[in-house]
């Protein structure tokens, strides 16, 4: 059985009730971009739903992980705080579930906030802080970007 095709405006091909786009047309590129966006959004929402299910079931991160995983977990948890405090990235190391922090902060209060955030990460037994107040008004902050030499 042969299906009839009909080419209409914009490079669309109607074939048996289905709409097909001819390759290398603007309409095809627009449709592909919209489909890619929809697929990306669906994957994002699927991941968000997994997180909601995890929290609703009372899931908790495994506190008994290797030090490298724990260090990554700490870096992820303090990233937003570093940005909000506008301080350079804090160097994080973990040895035997003890977090060791190095870096410069603006004030003692900023250091205390970072230490508390690290201590709240599941799996952290203790926090050794070598953060020091050394960021002054003249220092370059992350929000200022870097200056390129001409």
C-alpha positions, -999 to 999 in steps of 0.1 A, spaced: 0 0 0 14 33 -11 9 65 10 5 98 -7 28 126 3 21 163 -2 46 191 1 32 222 16 45 257 26 76 258 48 91 226 37 66 204 56 58 171 41 24 155 50 25 118 48 -4 97 60 -14 122 87 22 126 100 42 158 96 77 153 84 103 181 79 125 182 49 162 181 59 183 213 59 154 237 61 149 265 86 117 248 98 136 216 105 163 235 125 137 253 146 118 221 152 150 203 162 160 230 186 125 229 202 126 192 205 161 193 220 150 219 245 119 198 255 141 167 259 166 186 280 138 200 302 122 166 306 156 151 318 160 180 342 125 176 357 130 138 359 162 144 380 143 169 402 116 144 408 141 117 418 154 142 444 120 149 457 112 111 460 146 106 478 138 133 503 102 123 509 113 87 516 137 101 542 168 92 523 201 103 537 236 104 521 258 75 532 281 89 558 306 61 554 322 70 521 358 74 511 376 107 518 376 118 481 339 114 478 334 133 511 357 161 499 336 164 467 304 164 488 318 192 509 329 213 479 294 209 465 277 219 497 298 251 503 298 263 466 267 285 470 280 299 503 313 308 488 295 327 460 272 344 485 301 355 507 321 365 476 353 347 487 377 328 465 373 290 465 382 273 497 407 245 495 391 213 510 410 182 520 396 152 539 417 128 560 399 102 580 366 120 577 382 151 592 377 181 568 407 204 565 400 239 551 425 264 538 418 298 523 411 335 528 379 350 540 367 385 546 358 382 583 357 358 612 320 355 607 325 342 571 350 316 584 325 305 611 297 301 585 319 280 563 330 258 592 294 253 602 284 244 567 312 218 564 304 203 598 268 198 587 278 176 558 270 139 565 301 119 571 322 148 585 336 139 619 355 171 626 366 203 609 401 217 611 400 253 598 431 271 586 409 299 571 424 333 578 410 368 575 431 383 547 407 395 521 407 432 522 387 458 503 415 461 477 418 424 469 401 410 438 370 392 446 355 364 424 326 387 415 350 412 399 363 387 374 399 387 362 417 415 346 433 406 313 467 421 305 468 440 272 
